[in-house]
Every structure is written in structure tokens, then in C-alpha cells.
Amino acid sequence: PDGPTRWVACDVLRVGDTVEVQPGEPIPIDGDIVSGAALIDESMMTGESEAVVRESGGDKTSVLGGTRVLQGTVRMRVTAVRGESFLDRLIRLVEGQGREPTPNELALGVLLYAFTIALFTVVVTFTYLADFTHIVFVSVATIVALFVCLMPTTIGALLPAIGISGINRVARANVIAKSGKAVEAAGDLDVLILDKTGTITIGNRLAVQFVPAPDVPMAELLEAALVCSSVDETPEGKSIVRLAARHNAPVRRLELGSYKVMPFTAERRMSGIVLH
């Protein structure tokens, strides 16, 4: 752990290796933090837009490969090899998921089976009656041709029509359907309830309004927010700067040495400027 560090490809990492991850870099593979603390964006894995703190010691040391470090430098011990990480297992689970037939496909299948049995019964009965009454002679080739011509194969063409109709209906509502069952169900939806805000948002918390305390002028609040968040590299801090700029916040010029910058850290969980 105290020896020299070197760049390596994530493919060569093995269980037990120690890896240093710096701000802005992705976690290469699943592991446990052994040193330091970091603010990590796990929205790709969990769908939660709020970044989480992971630090050594305690019960919040595990990190997932593919997530990204927003702030802080940590050293982690690899606990999984390539192909056995959480993301790899999740991909295999999705790929191995069999396609379930839609309700319309099931109903159409039952209809085709019923028509085929009924048709077979009619053809056999017709052949038996023709042979028994000697009114007409029916050869085997004629029976086969009659059966093939009357088979309800054209009903199968309804499936593409049903799928196209459903896709058109959900497309008009800007919905992307990942299965035929979802397409059919979406055609009858009136209300859609989502359990993850990151599903329909950009995934970051943003400042939308400044609310001053009693007897505090709005201009003073805008100036203080702009100064304190100007060194904050988190998505929340950057959004405060953008919001203050849209409100034409006054820019305060600080003399060198008259302030001390307090950057955001995972341990402190805040940022700001201390004026001397």
C-alpha cells in the first residue's frame, strides 16, 4: 500500500489488488475502500440522483465498478475480477431473461390451435362421408391440398399489425417500450407512476430558487451564494452559480489573502469561503 503506484488496465486487476481512484475517475471494478472518503455518483447502478459518501471503516465501504468519483481520493481493495462484478452479473441476468409471450399472442395461439383442430375434424369427416356414400371420390392429394388451403395461417399476420399499432400509440406519448407486453399494456394507460426521479430527470439535484432569511436583502443573499459556491465543483454548487448568474447577482471581488477557500470534501460535506 505504501509502495510506488503505476497505471494498469482494469483487465489485469486481481482480487486483493489496491487501486487509487481520484476525482472524476470511474471505479474500475467492485471493491472496498481501505483509505480515504469520496462522494460517488451511483445513479447508473441504483437510479438515485443523489451522490453517496463512501469511506473506509464502518459499513459504507463497498463501491461498484462503473460508478464515478465526484470528489475525494480513495484507495480501494479489489473484491471481484472482470466478468464477476455487479455490473457483469446484472448484464448476464438481463441477457438471460427469456421473452414472455404477450396476452394477445397467447390468445391468438389458442385461437389458431382451435381453428386447426376444427379444420382437421371437418376434413376428416368430409373424407369419411365421401368414402362412405360413394357420391364423390376424394384422393389423398386432394385432402392434403384442401387442408393446406384452409389452414388459418393468415391469422398470424395479425401479430405485426397489433405490434405496429401499439408502438405508434406509445410513440405519440414519447414512451420507449422494451417488450411486446409493455407495448400492449401502455395502450391502455392513463396514469404512469415512476419510483425513481432519475428516470425522468437529468440525475443531478439543481438549485431552482433563492429564499432569503427574514430581514436579509435578496441582493445580499445572491452575492453570498455566488461567492461561497464559486469553488464548489459538485453539481449542486455549479447549479447555484448558474442560478445566481441568471438573477444578475453582484460579483464581489476579493483581495488575495483576504479569504480562505474551504473546498467541498466527502468528510466535511460542505464548501464555502472564510473571510478574514
C-alpha positions in Angstrom: 0.0 0.0 0.0 2.9 2.4 0.7 4.9 1.4 -2.4 5.0 3.1 -5.7 1.9 3.4 -7.9 1.6 2.7 -11.6 -1.1 2.9 -14.3 -2.5 -0.5 -15.3 -5.5 -1.6 -17.4 -8.6 -2.7 -15.4 -8.4 -6.1 -17.2 -5.3 -7.1 -15.2 -6.7 -6.3 -11.8 -7.0 -9.3 -9.4 -8.8 -9.8 -6.1 -6.7 -8.2 -3.4 -5.1 -5.5 -5.5 -5.1 -1.9 -4.2 -6.3 0.8 -6.6 -6.2 4.5 -6.1 -9.2 6.4 -7.6 -9.1 10.2 -7.9 -11.9 12.7 -8.5 -13.6 12.4 -12.0 -12.4 8.9 -12.5 -14.7 5.8 -12.7 -14.4 2.9 -10.2 -12.7 0.2 -12.3 -14.2 -2.8 -10.6 -16.1 -3.7 -7.4 -14.2 -3.3 -4.2 -13.9 -2.0 -0.6 -12.4 1.4 0.4 -9.4 0.9 2.6 -8.3 4.5 2.8 -10.0 7.9 2.4 -13.5 9.0 1.7 -15.3 10.1 -1.5 -18.5 11.4 -2.9 -19.6 8.8 -5.5 -22.3 9.0 -8.2 -24.1 5.7 -8.3 -27.0 6.8 -10.4 -26.1 4.5 -13.2 -26.5 1.5 -10.9 -29.2 2.5 -8.5 -31.1 5.2 -10.3 -30.7 7.5 -7.3 -29.7 11.1 -8.4 -28.2 11.9 -5.0 -24.5 11.2 -4.7 -23.5 9.0 -1.8 -20.5 9.0 0.6 -18.3 6.0 0.7 -15.4 5.9 3.3 -13.1 3.5 4.9 -14.2 1.9 8.1 -17.8 1.3 9.1 -20.5 -0.2 6.9 -20.2 2.1 3.9 -17.0 0.9 2.3 -18.3 -1.0 -0.7 -18.1 0.6 -4.2 -19.4 -0.7 -7.5 -17.5 -0.8 -10.8 -18.8 1.7 -13.3 -19.7 4.3 -10.7 -17.8 7.7 -10.7 -16.0 9.5 -8.0 -17.1 13.1 -7.8 -14.9 14.3 -5.0 -12.2 12.8 -2.9 -9.4 10.4 -3.4 -9.7 6.9 -2.1 -7.8 3.7 -2.2 -9.8 0.5 -2.6 -9.2 -3.2 -2.4 -10.5 -5.2 -5.4 -13.1 -7.8 -4.4 -14.2 -9.1 -7.8 -12.5 -9.9 -11.1 -13.6 -9.0 -14.6 -16.8 -10.8 -15.5 -17.9 -11.3 -11.9 -18.7 -7.7 -10.9 -22.1 -6.5 -10.0 -22.5 -4.9 -13.4 -21.4 -8.0 -15.3 -23.9 -10.2 -13.3 -26.6 -7.6 -14.0 -25.9 -7.7 -17.7 -26.0 -11.6 -17.7 -29.3 -11.5 -15.9 -30.9 -9.2 -18.4 -29.4 -11.1 -21.4 -30.7 -14.4 -20.0 -34.2 -13.2 -19.4 -36.5 -15.1 -21.7 -39.1 -13.2 -23.8 -42.5 -13.8 -22.4 -45.4 -14.0 -24.9 -47.9 -11.1 -24.7 -51.5 -11.6 -23.8 -52.5 -11.1 -27.4 -50.0 -13.7 -28.6 -51.4 -16.2 -26.1 -55.0 -15.5 -27.2 -54.0 -15.7 -30.9 -52.2 -19.0 -30.2 -55.2 -20.5 -28.6 -57.4 -19.4 -31.5 -55.0 -20.9 -34.1 -55.0 -24.2 -32.2 -58.8 -24.3 -32.0 -59.2 -23.4 -35.7 -56.6 -26.1 -36.7 -58.4 -28.8 -34.7 -61.8 -27.8 -36.0 -60.4 -27.7 -39.6 -58.8 -31.1 -39.2 -62.1 -32.5 -37.8 -64.0 -31.1 -40.8 -61.6 -32.5 -43.4 -61.5 -36.0 -41.8 -65.3 -36.0 -41.5 -65.7 -34.9 -45.1 -63.3 -37.7 -46.3 -65.1 -40.3 -44.3 -68.6 -39.2 -45.6 -67.4 -39.1 -49.2 -65.9 -42.6 -48.9 -69.0 -43.9 -47.2 -71.6 -42.5 -49.5 -69.6 -43.0 -52.7 -71.0 -39.7 -54.0 -67.6 -38.4 -54.8 -64.1 -39.8 -54.9 -61.5 -37.8 -52.9 -57.9 -38.6 -53.3 -55.2 -38.2 -50.6 -53.6 -35.3 -52.6 -57.0 -33.5 -52.7 -57.4 -33.9 -49.0 -53.9 -32.6 -48.3 -54.4 -29.6 -50.6 -57.8 -28.8 -49.0 -56.3 -28.9 -45.5 -53.3 -26.7 -46.5 -55.6 -24.1 -48.2 -58.0 -23.9 -45.3 -55.4 -23.6 -42.6 -55.8 -20.3 -40.6 -52.2 -19.2 -41.3 -53.3 -15.7 -42.3 -54.3 -15.0 -38.7 -50.6 -14.9 -37.8 -50.4 -11.7 -39.8 -52.4 -10.0 -37.1 -49.4 -10.0 -34.7 -47.3 -7.5 -36.7 -50.4 -5.3 -37.1 -51.0 -5.4 -33.3 -47.4 -4.6 -32.6 -47.3 -1.7 -35.0 -50.5 -0.2 -33.6 -49.2 -0.4 -30.0 -45.8 1.1 -30.9 -47.5 4.0 -32.7 -49.7 4.7 -29.6 -46.8 4.7 -27.1 -44.5 6.7 -29.5 -47.1 9.5 -29.6 -46.6 9.8 -25.8 -42.7 9.7 -26.1 -42.5 6.3 -24.4 -39.9 3.7 -25.3 -41.2 0.2 -24.8 -38.8 -2.7 -24.3 -41.2 -5.6 -24.7 -44.3 -6.5 -26.6 -46.2 -6.9 -23.3 -45.3 -3.4 -22.3 -46.5 -2.1 -25.7 -49.9 -3.7 -25.3 -50.2 -2.6 -21.7 -49.1 1.0 -22.5 -52.0 1.4 -24.9 -54.5 1.3 -22.0 -52.5 3.5 -19.5 -54.0 6.7 -18.2 -51.5 7.4 -15.3 -47.8 6.5 -15.1 -46.2 6.3 -11.7 -42.3 6.2 -11.5 -40.4 5.3 -8.4 -37.1 6.9 -9.5 -36.7 10.6 -10.1 -33.6 9.9 -12.2 -35.8 8.1 -14.7 -37.3 11.3 -16.0 -34.7 13.9 -14.8 -31.1 14.6 -15.6 -30.0 12.8 -12.5 -28.5 15.8 -10.6 -30.0 18.0 -7.9 -30.3 21.6 -9.0 -31.0 24.9 -7.3 -34.2 26.4 -8.5 -34.9 29.3 -6.1 -33.2 31.6 -3.5 -35.2 32.1 -0.3 -33.7 34.8 1.9 -34.0 34.7 5.7 -36.1 37.5 7.4 -34.5 40.9 7.1 -31.9 39.7 4.6 -32.0 41.5 1.2 -32.1 39.3 -1.9 -29.0 41.1 -3.3 -27.0 40.1 -0.2 -28.1 36.5 -0.5 -27.3 36.3 -4.2 -23.8 37.8 -3.5 -23.1 35.4 -0.6 -24.4 32.3 -2.6 -22.2 33.2 -5.6 -19.1 33.7 -3.6 -19.5 30.6 -1.4 -20.4 28.3 -4.3 -17.8 29.6 -6.8 -15.3 27.0 -5.7 -17.8 24.1 -5.3 -17.3 21.5 -8.0 -20.3 19.5 -7.1 -23.4 19.6 -9.4 -25.3 21.4 -6.6 -22.6 24.1 -6.3 -22.4 24.6 -10.0 -26.2 24.9 -10.2 -26.2 27.6 -7.5 -23.6 29.6 -9.5 -25.7 29.4 -12.7 -28.9 30.3 -10.9 -27.2 33.3 -9.3 -25.9 34.5 -12.6 -29.4 34.3 -14.1 -30.6 36.5 -11.2 -27.8 39.0 -12.1 -26.1 38.5 -8.7 -23.4 41.2 -7.9 -19.9 39.9 -8.3 -17.8 40.6 -5.2 -14.1 41.0 -5.8 -11.9 39.6 -3.1 -8.3 40.6 -2.5 -5.7 37.9 -2.4 -5.1 36.8 1.1 -8.4 38.2 2.4 -10.1 34.8 2.3 -9.6 31.1 2.8 -11.2 28.6 0.5 -13.0 25.6 2.0 -13.5 23.2 -0.9 -16.1 20.5 -0.7 -15.0 17.2 0.8 -16.8 14.0 1.5 -15.8 14.3 5.1 -17.0 17.9 5.6 -19.9 17.7 3.1 -20.0 21.4 2.6 -17.9 24.1 0.9 -17.5 27.9 1.3 -15.2 30.8 1.8 -13.9 32.1 5.1 -13.3 35.9 5.0 -10.5 37.3 7.2 
